[in-house]
Amino acid sequence: RTVYVNGQFVPEGEAKVSVFDRGFLFADGVYEVTSVLGGKLIDFDGHATRLERSLRELDMKAPVDKDELLAVHRELVEINSIEDGMIYLQITRGAPADRDFAYPAADVEPTIVLFTQNKPGLADSPAAKVGIKVISIEDQRWGRRDIKTVQLLYPSMGKMMAKAAGADDAWMVEDGKVTEGTSNNAYIVKDGTIITRDLGTEILHGITRAAVLRFAREAQMKVEERGFTLEEAKNADEAFITSASTFVMPVVEMDGQKIGTGEPGPVAKRLREIYLEESR
Ligand code: PDD
């Protein structure tokens, strides 16, 4: 596989990043994941725009502009013959001479890395047909979840807690309300209304979320952007998640309790179809 590191396309075994890189030492970096379906990038513009925002929020400079970024994405898809899969992009604050909490001088260049993952049949994942199971856990992440940083240890722990409980993922709860999934936005449906957490610093502003809510409104579905409780989730008619890697994925069980009929619901199924149809 060929990867991209600081302006160069190189075989993955030859790619090098400094041990002093602040991404490695401080998780001082941001990332994006963009899906590829049939060789085409999904929602690239949204991901590039959010990347710029994440960088700005952390006073980090962008090593490449949007057009260059698009060109690199396309080149990697081409070189690695990706039909279905994803592209991971990461920008970290670079490698100053010493470890220091303060940000380095402006002449330290950020490190940019991109790689692909091949996932044949990504859009026809068997999980989408049966739905996934989630558990609830306390949200113990930092307070700026609107910035897509590489600081992902708590979400990883959440995923492991889910696996240990025989589930697929965890929904995180703060002050009695669900924030989001470990790596996705969370939704419930009650009496035909789609309910999902409103945007703020408490959740990542999902690119798939924005597209799905737009399609839902265009299809005259009712949408409420507000926090919801675990109690509401367990009594919902259906539930689902969205992300660049799962698109729209039904959730059929929460903390061992069936949601609705315990099968993927009609709203989730319809939104998945619309999303895949419209964004390809
Ligand atoms: N995760 N919330 C969190 C905490 C996320 O990490 C993600 C994405 C989302 C959904 O955002 P989007 O629709 O833009 O992918 C919500 C990516 C896929 C990941 O970490 O792999």
Residues whose N, C-alpha, C, O or C-beta is under 5 A from the ligand:
A	BS01	PDD	V33 E180 G181 T182 S183 N184 N185 L204 H205 G206 I207 T208 R209 T242 S243 A244 S245
